[in-house]
Amino acid sequence: MAPPTNGRPARAHPSVTSTSTTSPGPVRIALDLLGGDDAPAVVVDGAVRACAADPDLRLLLVGSVGLLDEAVRAFPASAHGRLTLRPARGAVGMADAPSRGSRADTSVRGAVNAVVEGVADAVVSAGASGASVTAAALGLGRLPGVRRPALAATLPAAAGSLVLLDVGGSLDHSPATLLRHAQLGAAYAAAVRPDVPPRVGLLSIGVEPGKGDRSRRLAAVALAKAPLPAGAGYVGLVEGHEVGLGSRANVVVTDGFTGNILLKGVEGAYAMAGAPHPAPAAAPLLGVNGVVVVCHGAADGADIASGIALAAALARDGVVARLTSLLPEPVEATG
């Protein structure tokens, strides 16, 4: 196994630093060793970093038989008792159909099955996001009223952290999906930051009523009428530059196509300015009945370690149960 890619420590994730007050305890993370552009080396690197940072972390490593033996050798001998191995035949390639994630012989499905079987508390994968979403939705099931799960990125903003969703879980931009994603985002924000009331905005090309395409116009009408969790308020339409401010909305909702482009545009702007990456390349998948964290395919070891830390924090804090308890009953949205 290759040595760590660099000496940079794991990035602190806004959701990790803001989660609740439960004391650390043993937590079991199923890690897909085969997912990601530079897997398995950076995934193992991140796992080693995460184990060093969290003595209560337990890892279930999922990968091919030969890789598993090699991966164990990358850990110090003192950590071997915290590792469990699960063989898988292969990975889902970035060019493969997302449905391949439903196959039981893939590493991502093996990681999801570990949670289903009760031998792991959360899943982390840097593999193809479509395959991760498919495996999680089919294996863990969806929360009530959720048609399409959403990936939620927590970003720093001038007025504090901001939740942006969807950033790549689904390309569906129907009013019903946008409405449920708004409710998921507000519930998630309230679960991880109960001291900050969620303010929900819908991303569009202007703030005036009626701006945007048909789906957003209909979603805006539905959001103005529908219940939002935890006393959240709908502030109306927001534009792209307001994502960096966070003053009017701290939960911004859009479809996965637009959200992914916006997120990568933010990353590119930081890179052009020579500034550090605005947030770790890891996002929780909201709308499934379990903790699933999807890392960017180009994630490095520090990103993987941060993704593992995020999954551990969400599992320890029972965020999925808290989110589910806050989620209002599904309502119909036209379109």
Secondary structure as the mmCIF struct_conf table of DSSP 4:
data_model
#
loop_
_struct_conf.conf_type_id
_struct_conf.id
_struct_conf.beg_label_comp_id
_struct_conf.beg_label_asym_id
_struct_conf.beg_label_seq_id
_struct_conf.end_label_comp_id
_struct_conf.end_label_asym_id
_struct_conf.end_label_seq_id
HELX_LH_PP_P HELX_LH_PP_P1 ALA A 2 PRO A 4
BEND BEND1 THR A 5 THR A 5
BEND BEND2 GLY A 7 GLY A 7
HELX_LH_PP_P HELX_LH_PP_P2 ARG A 8 HIS A 13
HELX_RH_AL_P HELX_RH_AL_P1 PRO A 14 SER A 18
BEND BEND3 THR A 19 THR A 19
HELX_LH_PP_P HELX_LH_PP_P3 THR A 22 PRO A 24
STRN STRN1 VAL A 27 ASP A 32
TURN_TY1_P TURN_TY1_P1 LEU A 33 LEU A 34
BEND BEND4 GLY A 36 GLY A 36
TURN_TY1_P TURN_TY1_P2 ASP A 37 PRO A 40
HELX_RH_AL_P HELX_RH_AL_P2 ALA A 41 ALA A 53
TURN_TY1_P TURN_TY1_P3 PRO A 55 ASP A 56
STRN STRN2 LEU A 57 GLY A 63
HELX_RH_AL_P HELX_RH_AL_P3 VAL A 65 ALA A 74
BEND BEND5 PHE A 75 PHE A 75
HELX_RH_3T_P HELX_RH_3T_P1 ALA A 77 ARG A 82
STRN STRN3 LEU A 83 PRO A 87
BEND BEND6 ARG A 89 ARG A 89
STRN STRN4 GLY A 90 GLY A 90
TURN_TY1_P TURN_TY1_P4 MET A 94 ALA A 95
BEND BEND7 ASP A 96 ASP A 96
HELX_RH_3T_P HELX_RH_3T_P2 PRO A 98 SER A 102
TURN_TY1_P TURN_TY1_P5 ALA A 104 ASP A 105
STRN STRN5 THR A 106 THR A 106
HELX_RH_AL_P HELX_RH_AL_P4 SER A 107 VAL A 116
TURN_TY1_P TURN_TY1_P6 GLU A 117 GLY A 118
BEND BEND8 VAL A 119 VAL A 119
BEND BEND9 ASP A 121 ASP A 121
STRN STRN6 ALA A 122 SER A 125
BEND BEND10 GLY A 127 GLY A 127
HELX_RH_AL_P HELX_RH_AL_P5 SER A 129 LEU A 140
STRN STRN7 ARG A 142 ARG A 142
HELX_LH_PP_P HELX_LH_PP_P4 LEU A 143 LEU A 143
TURN_TY1_P TURN_TY1_P7 PRO A 144 GLY A 145
BEND BEND11 ARG A 147 ARG A 148
STRN STRN8 ALA A 150 LEU A 155
TURN_TY1_P TURN_TY1_P8 ALA A 158 ALA A 159
BEND BEND12 GLY A 160 GLY A 160
STRN STRN9 LEU A 162 LEU A 165
BEND BEND13 VAL A 167 GLY A 169
HELX_RH_AL_P HELX_RH_AL_P6 PRO A 175 VAL A 192
TURN_TY1_P TURN_TY1_P9 PRO A 194 ASP A 195
BEND BEND14 VAL A 196 VAL A 196
STRN STRN10 ARG A 199 LEU A 203
BEND BEND15 ILE A 205 ILE A 205
BEND BEND16 VAL A 207 GLU A 208
TURN_TY1_P TURN_TY1_P10 PRO A 209 GLY A 210
BEND BEND17 GLY A 212 GLY A 212
HELX_RH_AL_P HELX_RH_AL_P7 ARG A 214 LYS A 225
BEND BEND18 ALA A 226 ALA A 226
HELX_RH_3T_P HELX_RH_3T_P3 PRO A 229 GLY A 231
STRN STRN11 GLY A 233 VAL A 238
HELX_RH_3T_P HELX_RH_3T_P4 GLY A 240 VAL A 243
TURN_TY1_P TURN_TY1_P11 GLY A 244 LEU A 245
BEND BEND19 SER A 247 ARG A 248
BEND BEND20 ASN A 250 ASN A 250
STRN STRN12 VAL A 251 VAL A 253
HELX_RH_AL_P HELX_RH_AL_P8 GLY A 256 MET A 272
TURN_TY1_P TURN_TY1_P12 ALA A 273 GLY A 274
HELX_LH_PP_P HELX_LH_PP_P5 ALA A 275 HIS A 277
BEND BEND21 PRO A 278 ALA A 279
BEND BEND22 ALA A 281 ALA A 281
STRN STRN13 ALA A 282 LEU A 286
TURN_TY1_P TURN_TY1_P13 GLY A 287 GLY A 287
STRN STRN14 VAL A 288 VAL A 288
BEND BEND23 ASN A 289 GLY A 290
STRN STRN15 VAL A 291 CYS A 295
TURN_TY1_P TURN_TY1_P14 GLY A 297 ALA A 298
HELX_RH_AL_P HELX_RH_AL_P9 GLY A 301 ARG A 316
TURN_TY1_P TURN_TY1_P15 ASP A 317 GLY A 318
HELX_RH_AL_P HELX_RH_AL_P10 VAL A 319 LEU A 326
HELX_LH_PP_P HELX_LH_PP_P6 LEU A 327 PRO A 330
#
